[in-house]
């Protein structure tokens, strides 16, 4: 019998593989292989615009965050030249009033940290600051306490 944590891990691996094989990831990989840094920058900026604008619909904002995670996965260990671009707008999402945006921002940050390995440590202070704000907001939000 499979434990719940193993099942959750298996599901996450499956989703990660699907995201890794997506058409979008292939596009980013092709741009990277061709050395088209300008195009990759445009993709990151477009995705950032999608989730940064509070006037966008929730599914657009969440899609932008999922796309940013996919971009990070596609770049893999070669993400370092783009780290500042990734994290600049992403960390702002941790103070968003919408719980689902904060959740997808955390998932995106996890994927960025996973593929960047030690490169993410350069940004430890702003990441810690953003995550601590989320932790504090959860402690003061009664509805969020139900999830703990």
Protein Blocks (a to p, Z undefined) as FASTA:
>chain_A
ZZfklmmmmmmmmmmmmmmmpmklmmmmmmmmnopaklmmmmmmmmmmmmmpmkbcfklm
mmmmmmmmmmmmmnmmmlmmmmmmmmmmmmmmmmpfblklmmmmmmmmmmmmmmnmmmmm
mmmmmmmmmmmmmmmmmmmmmklmmmZZ
